[in-house]
Amino acid sequence: MLDYYRYDDDTLRAAFGDHLPLPSSPPLRLGPPDPRRRHYRVLFAPVGTPPGPRRLPSPGYGWSLRPVGPGPAWALDVTVDPTAQSGAAIAATLDRLTGAARRTGLLPITTERFA
């Protein structure tokens, strides 16, 4: 086990770089099933000064980046139409938007899928 207080930031980041597959669970239900809408939320912690809220509809998906609650947390909410995009395209969209948020000073903590 690492003694986290003895290592610099680069060493710690390297220790957490491996992908850890987690068991999947059914998505959280937010209402009646809608096969044309799937929602994802990526929660972030700020590393530095976070950006202002943003919202942009795009072809095939919509997204918003906003603060969550009174603390420092931020959320990237993404809505996609799974009948119009493949699973690989949805994953690429989430990856691209998460990467853009990271470049603004946000550190992704978790991603949830809502039905």
Summary of the structure (lengths in Angstrom):
residues: 115
radius of gyration: 16.1
end to end distance: 37.4
largest distance: 50.0
contacts: 257
relative contact order: 0.24
helix: 23%
strand: 33%
